[in-house]
Amino acid sequence: MTSSPSHSRAEWLEADGLGGFASGTVCGIRTRRYHALLLAATVPPTGRFVLVNGFEAWVEHDGRTVPLTSQAYAPDVIHPDGAARIASFAPEPWPTWMLGLPDGRRCEHGLFITPGRAAAMVYWRLHGGGGGTLVVRPLVSGRDYHALHHENPAFRFDAARDGDRVAWRPYPGVPGIVARSNGVYTQAPDWYRNFLYAEERDRGLDHVEDLASPGVFRWDLAAGEATWILAAEGHEPAEDLPRLRDAERARRERFGTPLERAADAYLVKRGAGKTIVAGYPWFTDWGRDTFISLRGLCLATGRLEDAGAVLLEWAGAVSNGMLPNRFPDRGEVLEFNTVDAALWYVVAVHAYVQARSLPARDHRRLTDVVSAILAGYARGTRYGIRVDDDGLLAAGEPGVQLTWMDAKVGDWVVTPRIGKPVEVQALWVNALRIGGAFEARWADLATRAKAAFAARFWDETRGVLHDVVDVDHRPGTVDSTMRPNQIFAVGGLPFAVLDGTRARRIVDAVEAQLLTPLGLRSLAPEERGYAPRCDGSVAARDGAYHQGTAWPWLMGAFVEAWVRVRGGTPVSKTEARRRFLEPLLAHANDAGLGHLPEIADGDAPHTARGCPFQAWSVAEALRLDRCVLA
């Protein structure tokens, strides 16, 4: 348990396996528009709506009212003082608070979500005997999860009641909200105005919201535990809360480590199969992130069925050799602005078929997809992606960001990297070698591309690789900016593109100039344009995103490369675990409890930024722990 004030704004997450979730802070004060008690994905894992944002809770006893919660209101007011009563907090097996009452008794409050249903299970119970009335007011919106809600006459407060079931339908076209409890509900509509979300304000976004409260629930705590189940209509469980709690506790105990349990949050339903959410609270599933994460989240943890379900679900999305960058939230055209997502898919397929024996039908389906990707790239596809005369892969056109360094501010692509980006070539050579195992023409092209890579990317003066060659498709030009992308020539992929002395010099240079405890910097501090912090306005953050900001997911490729150039010995693995993995995992509670963040500042103290819960950050740590350093 922890009650440290430094953790008061640390965030917890409960995911439902459908793309929906509950999330909030240790102190209970919502600081983001995404913090919610019930946030449902209507077209898993997209179409997300915030249904129940939170609640006000208090205990009435002996003529006194004792708040159990606090809210933040504009301009900068915290009221009431319930958060001050938090004596301790435990994130495992789910978020659980112990609150101290003025008479010395304790009130335990917990909440959890079970996979496969958009429902939150919430409970309170007194420790120390005696009685009291627990009063809870739900705070409701029924809005898109990216939006904010404001008082308006269209909100429908009326409730439909049937026994212990209360249902609200705040707006047409929005999922209904069902509450089941062992308490008593009283209709008492009201508006709560001007909630302040500090994280949104700090990110330069709109940050004030109004929420509706249809009524009040009351429980006699002397009668026992208060239980409250909130669900999107159609998702309410048939079982009571104690039975759900026992089953969920047993399920969570089967995970080997807390990090493995954290990985479970990112695997979600899509169509008849599965996919991987890139990060919480604002990302859905992105192609590149999904296939980078699959090896750690699924294969390293033994979830082979899930790995197959992800790969087969995405197999149907191949178009002209490409896979989408992301599936939009609802209805829009698929976005294919990524040169590397399909190549990462090939790498993921290779790892998957190495890990298990497949039915012939599934094996043929996956190898057919690999062939379609390689053939599409060889023919030439969108955004100038094509095989050049040297066997390397050219890609890019003005105004489009195609690599993982994909920040764009208005019409400004911050890191365009048009030409032949270094990590794309490493992926291309790996994909060709994988395809060459069942089609000889790809093996021949792999040999030619690897030779061209060694000849064209090496910078002997600095002992590193160029970041891009044939910049803007101008033959012979190079971008020698010191970035981490070159590490993929040595680690992070099944086959190293370089070895020997050159590989060692690359790893040493990356370690010296880019390594932080939370991953590799995206730009060396000595380079022009280096951004030491990723904060401020949207434009400022996007401009810094790949200009020095550190990325935990890159630690996977770096550590693998570091071990490879030392011969992969047990001694090197032990040292790498001590020097790199353990310090990284020490930050697992900095932002998202039990998880690793999306990014961190390039300069010390390397403050966590971006999504507090990021799939590929967790995945690469797991891959290191279970595979590379095992």
C-alpha positions in Angstrom: 0.0 0.0 0.0 1.0 3.6 -0.5 -0.2 6.8 1.0 2.7 9.0 -0.2 1.6 12.5 -1.3 3.9 12.1 -4.3 1.5 9.4 -5.6 -1.6 11.5 -5.2 -1.8 12.3 -9.0 -0.5 8.9 -10.1 -3.1 7.2 -12.1 -4.8 3.8 -12.0 -6.4 1.9 -14.8 -9.1 -0.9 -15.0 -9.6 -2.0 -18.6 -12.6 -4.1 -19.8 -11.1 -6.0 -22.8 -13.3 -4.1 -25.2 -11.5 -0.8 -25.4 -13.4 0.7 -22.5 -12.0 1.4 -19.1 -12.2 3.1 -15.7 -9.4 5.4 -14.7 -8.5 8.1 -12.2 -6.0 9.3 -9.7 -4.9 7.9 -6.3 -6.4 11.0 -4.6 -9.7 10.5 -6.4 -9.7 13.9 -8.1 -10.2 13.7 -11.8 -7.5 15.6 -13.6 -8.3 14.5 -17.2 -11.3 14.4 -19.4 -10.7 10.7 -19.8 -10.9 9.9 -16.1 -14.2 8.1 -15.6 -15.9 5.4 -13.7 -17.6 4.0 -16.7 -16.2 4.6 -20.2 -17.5 2.2 -22.8 -16.4 1.3 -26.4 -19.5 0.9 -28.5 -17.7 -0.6 -31.5 -14.8 -2.3 -29.7 -12.3 -1.0 -29.3 -13.5 2.3 -30.7 -16.7 4.4 -30.5 -15.9 5.4 -26.9 -18.3 7.2 -24.7 -17.9 8.5 -21.1 -21.1 7.5 -19.4 -20.4 8.0 -15.7 -17.5 10.4 -14.9 -17.4 9.9 -11.2 -19.3 10.4 -8.0 -19.7 12.4 -4.8 -19.7 10.2 -1.7 -20.2 11.0 2.0 -21.1 9.3 5.2 -23.9 10.6 7.5 -23.6 9.5 11.2 -24.6 11.0 14.5 -25.8 14.2 12.8 -22.5 14.7 11.0 -21.7 14.6 7.3 -18.2 13.3 6.5 -17.1 13.6 2.8 -15.3 10.7 1.3 -14.4 12.3 -2.1 -13.0 15.6 -3.4 -13.6 17.4 -6.7 -11.5 20.1 -8.4 -13.5 23.1 -9.6 -12.4 26.2 -11.6 -10.6 28.4 -11.1 -8.6 26.2 -8.7 -10.7 25.0 -5.8 -10.7 21.6 -4.2 -13.9 20.8 -2.4 -14.9 19.0 -0.2 -12.1 17.5 1.9 -12.7 13.8 1.3 -9.3 13.2 -0.3 -7.6 14.3 3.0 -9.2 11.2 4.6 -7.3 8.7 2.4 -5.1 6.8 4.9 -3.7 4.3 2.3 -4.1 3.2 -1.2 -3.4 -0.2 -2.9 -3.3 -0.7 -6.7 -3.4 -4.5 -6.4 -5.4 -6.6 -7.1 -7.5 -3.5 -8.0 -7.7 0.1 -6.8 -8.6 0.1 -3.1 -8.7 3.0 -0.7 -8.8 3.0 3.1 -10.4 6.3 4.4 -10.2 7.4 8.0 -13.4 8.6 9.7 -13.3 11.2 12.5 -14.4 8.6 15.1 -11.4 6.4 14.3 -13.2 3.9 12.1 -12.1 3.1 8.6 -14.1 2.9 5.4 -12.7 0.6 2.7 -13.6 1.5 -0.9 -12.7 -0.5 -4.0 -13.6 -0.9 -7.6 -12.8 -3.3 -10.4 -13.7 -4.3 -13.9 -14.0 -7.8 -15.3 -13.0 -8.5 -19.0 -15.7 -8.7 -21.6 -18.3 -6.3 -20.3 -18.6 -2.5 -20.1 -19.3 -2.5 -16.3 -17.7 -1.2 -13.2 -18.1 -2.9 -9.8 -17.8 -0.6 -6.8 -18.0 -1.3 -3.1 -17.7 0.3 0.4 -17.5 -1.4 3.8 -16.9 -0.1 7.3 -14.1 -1.4 9.5 -14.6 -1.0 13.2 -18.3 -1.6 13.7 -21.1 0.8 14.2 -23.4 2.3 11.6 -23.8 5.2 9.3 -25.5 6.0 6.0 -23.4 6.1 2.9 -24.7 8.5 0.3 -23.4 8.5 -3.3 -24.3 10.9 -6.2 -23.3 9.7 -9.6 -21.9 12.3 -11.9 -23.0 11.6 -15.5 -22.3 13.0 -19.0 -22.9 10.6 -21.9 -20.3 12.2 -24.2 -17.6 11.3 -26.7 -14.5 10.5 -24.7 -12.4 13.3 -26.4 -15.1 15.9 -25.8 -16.3 17.9 -22.7 -19.8 18.2 -21.4 -21.7 21.3 -20.5 -25.1 22.0 -18.9 -27.9 21.9 -21.4 -31.7 21.3 -21.5 -31.4 18.2 -23.7 -30.0 16.0 -20.9 -32.6 13.5 -19.7 -32.6 13.0 -16.0 -35.5 10.6 -15.8 -34.8 7.1 -14.5 -36.5 3.7 -15.3 -36.6 1.5 -12.2 -37.1 -2.2 -11.9 -36.3 -3.7 -8.5 -32.7 -3.0 -7.8 -32.1 -1.8 -11.3 -32.0 1.9 -12.2 -31.5 3.0 -15.8 -30.8 6.4 -17.3 -30.7 7.3 -21.0 -29.1 10.7 -21.1 -29.1 11.4 -24.9 -30.4 9.6 -28.0 -27.7 7.6 -29.7 -25.7 7.2 -26.5 -25.6 3.9 -24.6 -28.0 3.8 -21.7 -26.5 3.5 -18.1 -27.7 0.8 -15.8 -27.0 0.8 -12.0 -27.7 -2.1 -9.7 -27.2 -1.8 -6.0 -28.2 -3.2 -2.6 -29.1 0.4 -1.6 -32.0 2.7 -2.1 -32.2 5.2 -5.0 -34.0 8.5 -4.8 -34.5 10.7 -7.9 -33.0 14.1 -7.2 -31.7 15.8 -10.4 -29.1 18.5 -10.2 -26.2 19.9 -12.2 -22.6 20.1 -10.9 -20.7 22.9 -12.7 -17.2 23.9 -13.5 -15.1 20.8 -12.8 -11.5 21.6 -13.5 -9.2 19.0 -15.2 -5.6 20.1 -14.4 -3.9 17.8 -16.8 -6.0 19.1 -19.7 -5.2 22.7 -18.6 -1.5 21.9 -18.4 -1.6 20.4 -21.9 -3.1 23.6 -23.3 -6.6 22.2 -23.9 -10.1 23.1 -22.8 -10.5 21.9 -19.3 -13.8 22.8 -17.6 -16.8 20.6 -17.6 -20.4 20.4 -16.2 -21.9 17.1 -15.1 -25.4 15.9 -14.4 -26.4 14.0 -11.3 -29.8 12.3 -11.7 -30.2 11.2 -8.1 -28.8 9.8 -4.9 -28.1 6.2 -3.7 -28.2 5.5 0.1 -26.9 2.5 2.0 -27.1 1.5 5.7 -23.5 0.5 6.4 -24.6 -1.2 9.6 -26.3 -3.8 7.4 -23.0 -4.7 5.7 -21.1 -3.9 2.5 -22.5 -1.4 0.1 -22.4 -2.7 -3.5 -22.9 -0.7 -6.7 -22.6 -2.0 -10.3 -22.6 0.4 -13.2 -22.9 -0.8 -16.7 -23.6 0.2 -20.3 -27.0 -1.0 -21.1 -26.8 -4.6 -22.4 -23.6 -5.2 -20.4 -25.0 -5.6 -16.9 -23.7 -8.8 -15.3 -26.2 -11.4 -13.9 -24.0 -12.2 -10.9 -23.8 -10.2 -7.7 -20.7 -8.2 -6.9 -19.2 -10.6 -4.3 -19.3 -13.5 -6.7 -17.8 -11.3 -9.5 -15.1 -10.1 -7.1 -14.0 -13.6 -6.1 -13.8 -14.8 -9.7 -11.8 -11.7 -10.8 -9.4 -12.0 -7.8 -8.7 -15.6 -8.8 -8.2 -14.6 -12.5 -5.7 -11.9 -11.6 -3.8 -14.2 -9.2 -2.9 -16.4 -12.2 -0.7 -13.7 -13.8 3.0 -14.4 -13.1 4.0 -10.8 -12.3 2.4 -7.3 -12.0 3.9 -6.4 -15.4 2.2 -9.4 -17.0 -1.1 -8.4 -15.4 -0.6 -4.8 -16.8 -0.1 -6.3 -20.3 -3.5 -7.8 -20.1 -5.1 -4.3 -20.3 -4.0 -3.8 -23.9 -5.4 -6.9 -25.4 -8.9 -6.2 -26.6 -11.6 -7.3 -28.9 -11.9 -6.2 -32.5 -14.5 -7.8 -34.8 -14.3 -11.6 -34.4 -10.6 -11.4 -33.3 -8.4 -9.3 -31.1 -6.2 -6.3 -31.4 -3.9 -4.2 -29.1 -4.7 -0.8 -27.8 -1.7 1.4 -28.2 -2.2 3.3 -24.9 -4.6 4.6 -22.4 -6.4 6.9 -22.0 -6.6 8.4 -25.6 -5.2 5.9 -28.1 -7.1 3.1 -29.8 -5.4 0.4 -31.9 -2.6 1.5 -34.2 -1.0 -0.8 -36.7 2.7 -0.1 -35.9 2.1 -0.2 -32.1 0.1 -3.4 -32.4 2.8 -5.4 -34.1 5.7 -3.9 -32.1 3.8 -4.8 -28.9 2.7 -8.3 -29.9 6.0 -10.0 -29.2 6.1 -8.8 -25.6 2.4 -8.7 -24.7 1.5 -12.0 -26.2 4.5 -14.2 -27.1 6.7 -13.4 -24.1 3.8 -14.1 -21.8 2.7 -17.3 -23.5 -0.6 -15.9 -24.9 -0.2 -17.6 -28.3 -3.9 -17.8 -29.0 -4.2 -14.1 -28.5 -1.2 -13.5 -30.8 -2.9 -15.5 -33.6 -6.2 -13.8 -33.1 -4.5 -10.4 -33.5 -2.5 -11.3 -36.6 -5.5 -13.0 -38.3 -7.8 -10.1 -37.5 -5.4 -7.5 -39.1 -4.7 -9.8 -42.0 -7.8 -8.7 -43.8 -6.7 -5.0 -43.7 -3.8 -5.4 -46.1 -4.2 -3.0 -49.1 -1.6 -2.6 -51.8 0.9 -4.2 -49.5 0.2 -1.8 -46.7 -1.5 -2.1 -43.3 -3.4 0.9 -41.8 -1.7 3.2 -39.4 -4.9 3.1 -37.4 -8.6 2.3 -37.5 -10.5 5.5 -37.0 -12.9 5.9 -34.1 -16.0 5.6 -36.2 -16.8 5.6 -39.9 -13.9 7.4 -41.5 -11.6 6.0 -44.1 -8.7 3.9 -43.0 -5.4 5.7 -42.6 -2.4 4.2 -44.3 0.3 6.8 -43.6 2.9 4.3 -42.3 5.8 2.7 -44.2 6.7 0.4 -41.3 3.5 -1.1 -39.9 3.3 -3.8 -42.5 7.0 -4.6 -42.0 6.5 -4.9 -38.2 3.6 -7.3 -39.1 6.0 -9.5 -41.0 8.4 -9.5 -37.9 5.4 -10.4 -35.6 4.3 -13.2 -37.9 7.9 -14.6 -37.9 8.0 -14.6 -34.1 4.6 -16.2 -33.9 5.3 -19.1 -36.3 8.6 -19.7 -34.5 6.7 -19.9 -31.2 4.1 -22.5 -32.1 3.0 -25.1 -34.6 0.2 -23.8 -36.7 -2.7 -25.5 -38.5 -1.9 -25.5 -42.2 -4.8 -23.1 -43.0 -3.6 -20.5 -40.6 0.1 -20.9 -41.7 -0.9 -20.4 -45.3 -3.1 -17.4 -44.4 -0.2 -15.6 -42.7 2.4 -16.5 -45.2 0.1 -15.2 -48.0 -0.2 -11.9 -46.1 3.6 -11.7 -45.8 3.9 -12.4 -49.6 1.2 -9.7 -50.3 3.1 -7.1 -48.2 6.5 -7.8 -49.9 5.0 -7.9 -53.4 3.1 -4.6 -52.8 6.3 -2.9 -51.6 8.3 -4.4 -54.5 5.7 -3.1 -57.0 5.5 0.3 -55.4 2.6 1.6 -53.3 1.2 4.7 -51.7 3.3 7.7 -50.6 6.2 6.9 -52.9 7.0 3.6 -51.2 9.1 1.5 -53.6 12.2 -0.6 -54.0 15.0 1.4 -55.5 17.8 0.2 -57.7 20.1 -0.6 -54.8 17.4 -2.9 -53.2 16.7 -0.5 -50.4 13.2 0.9 -49.7 12.5 4.5 -50.6 9.5 6.2 -49.1 7.8 9.5 -48.5 6.3 12.6 -50.1 5.9 16.2 -48.8 3.3 16.7 -46.1 3.1 13.1 -45.0 4.7 11.5 -42.0 5.4 7.8 -42.6 7.8 6.6 -39.9 7.3 6.1 -36.2 8.6 9.7 -35.8 5.2 10.9 -37.0 4.5 14.3 -35.3 2.7 16.9 -37.4 1.8 20.4 -36.3 -0.7 21.8 -38.8 1.0 21.4 -42.2 4.4 21.1 -40.6 5.8 17.5 -40.5 8.3 17.8 -37.7 10.6 14.9 -38.8 9.6 14.1 -42.4 12.5 11.7 -43.0 11.7 11.3 -46.7 14.1 9.1 -48.6 15.5 5.9 -47.0 15.2 6.0 -43.2 17.6 3.7 -41.4 15.2 1.6 -39.3 12.9 1.1 -42.3 15.9 -0.5 -44.1 16.6 -2.7 -41.2 12.9 -3.8 -41.1 12.9 -4.2 -44.9 16.0 -6.5 -44.8 14.4 -8.5 -42.0 11.1 -8.8 -43.8 12.9 -10.0 -47.0 14.8 -12.6 -45.1 11.6 -13.9 -43.4 9.8 -14.0 -46.8 12.9 -15.7 -48.4 12.2 -18.7 -46.2 9.3 -19.6 -48.5 10.0 -17.5 -51.7 13.6 -17.5 -53.1 13.2 -14.1 -54.8 13.0 -12.3 -51.5 16.1 -14.0 -50.2 18.1 -12.7 -53.2 16.7 -9.2 -52.7 17.6 -9.3 -49.0 21.2 -10.1 -49.8 21.4 -7.1 -52.2 19.7 -4.7 -49.8 21.9 -5.7 -46.9 25.0 -5.1 -48.9 23.7 -1.7 -50.0 22.8 -0.9 -46.4 26.4 -1.5 -45.2 27.9 0.5 -48.0 25.5 3.5 -47.9 24.6 4.1 -44.2 28.0 3.8 -42.4 29.7 7.0 -41.3 33.2 6.0 -40.5 34.2 9.4 -39.1 31.6 9.3 -36.4 31.3 5.5 -36.0 27.5 5.6 -36.4 24.8 5.3 -39.1 23.2 8.0 -41.1 19.5 8.5 -40.1 18.3 8.9 -43.7 20.1 8.5 -47.1 18.9 9.8 -50.4 17.1 12.5 -48.5 14.0 13.8 -50.2 14.8 11.2 -52.9 17.9 13.1 -53.9 20.6 10.4 -54.7 23.7 10.6 -52.5 22.4 13.0 -49.9 22.4 12.1 -46.2 20.9 13.2 -43.0 23.4 12.4 -40.2 21.4 13.7 -37.3 22.1 11.6 -34.2 18.9 9.7 -33.5 18.1 6.3 -32.0 16.7 4.7 -35.2 20.0 3.1 -36.1 19.9 0.8 -33.1 17.5 -1.4 -35.1 20.4 -2.4 -37.4 21.8 -4.2 -34.4 19.0 -5.1 -32.0 15.2 -5.3 -31.8 14.7 -7.4 -34.9 15.3 -11.1 -35.6 18.3 -10.6 -37.8 21.1 -8.0 -37.2 21.9 -6.0 -40.4 25.3 -5.1 -39.0 27.7 -7.0 -36.7 31.3 -6.9 -35.5 33.2 -3.7 -34.8 30.7 -1.4 -36.5 27.8 -2.8 -34.5 29.7 -2.3 -31.2 30.6 1.3 -32.2 26.9 2.1 -32.9 25.8 0.7 -29.6 28.5 2.6 -27.7 27.5 5.8 -29.4 23.8 5.4 -28.7 24.5 4.6 -25.1 26.8 7.6 -24.7 24.5 10.1 -26.4 20.9 8.9 -26.2 20.4 6.6 -23.2 18.3 7.7 -20.2 16.8 5.5 -17.4 13.5 5.7 -19.2 14.6 4.9 -22.7 16.4 6.4 -25.6 16.3 10.1 -26.5 14.8 10.7 -29.9 17.5 13.3 -30.6 21.0 13.8 -29.1 21.3 16.8 -26.8 24.1 18.2 -28.9 22.0 18.3 -32.0 20.3 21.6 -33.2 16.6 21.6 -32.2 17.0 19.4 -29.1 14.0 19.8 -26.8 14.8 18.9 -23.2 11.2 18.7 -22.1 8.0 17.7 -23.8 5.5 20.1 -22.2 3.5 23.2 -22.8 0.9 23.8 -25.6 -0.1 21.2 -28.2 2.2 22.7 -30.8 5.1 22.8 -28.3 4.6 19.2 -27.3 4.2 17.9 -30.8 7.3 19.9 -31.8 9.3 18.2 -29.0 7.8 14.7 -29.4 10.7 13.3 -31.5 13.2 16.1 -30.8 14.9 14.8 -27.7 11.9 13.2 -25.8 12.9 9.8 -24.4 10.9 6.7 -25.4 10.8 3.7 -23.1 9.9 1.3 -26.0 13.3 1.8 -27.6 14.9 0.3 -24.6 14.0 -3.2 -26.0 16.1 -2.7 -29.2 18.9 -1.0 -27.3 19.3 -3.7 -24.6 19.1 -6.5 -27.2 21.8 -4.8 -29.3 23.9 -4.1 -26.2 23.8 -7.9 -25.3 24.4 -9.0 -28.9 27.6 -7.0 -29.3 28.9 -8.7 -26.2 28.2 -12.2 -27.5 24.9 -12.8 -25.7 26.7 -14.2 -22.7 25.0 -14.9 -19.3 27.3 -12.3 -17.8 26.2 -9.6 -20.3 22.6 -10.5 -19.8 22.9 -10.2 -16.0 24.7 -6.9 -16.3 22.1 -5.5 -18.8 19.3 -6.5 -16.5 20.9 -4.6 -13.6 22.0 -1.6 -15.6 19.0 -1.1 -17.9 15.9 -3.2 -17.2 15.7 -2.8 -13.4 16.1 1.0 -13.5 13.4 1.2 -16.2 11.0 -0.9 -14.2 11.7 1.2 -11.1 9.6 3.9 -12.9 6.6 1.6 -13.3 4.6 3.6 -10.7 5.7 7.1 -11.8 2.6 7.9 -13.9 0.4 4.9 -14.6 0.5 2.5 -11.6 2.1 -0.8 -12.6 2.6 0.3 -16.2 5.2 2.3 -18.2 4.6 5.6 -19.8 4.6 6.6 -23.5 7.4 9.1 -23.2 9.6 11.0 -20.8 11.6 14.3 -20.9 15.0 13.9 -22.4 16.6 15.9 -19.6 16.7 14.8 -16.0 14.6 14.1 -13.9 13.0 12.6 -17.0 9.5 13.3 -16.0 7.0 10.9 -17.5 4.8 12.5 -20.2 2.1 11.4 -22.8 0.0 8.4 -22.1 0.6 7.1 -18.6 -0.2 3.5 -19.8 1.6 2.6 -23.1 1.5 -0.8 -24.7 4.8 -0.9 -26.5 6.6 0.4 -23.4 5.2 -2.5 -21.3 5.7 -5.0 -24.1 9.3 -4.3 -24.7 10.1 -4.5 -21.0 8.4 -7.9 -20.9 10.2 -9.0 -24.0 13.5 -8.1 -22.4 12.6 -9.8 -19.1 11.2 -13.0 -20.6 13.2 -13.5 -23.8 16.2 -11.3 -24.4 17.6 -11.4 -20.9 16.3 -14.8 -19.9 
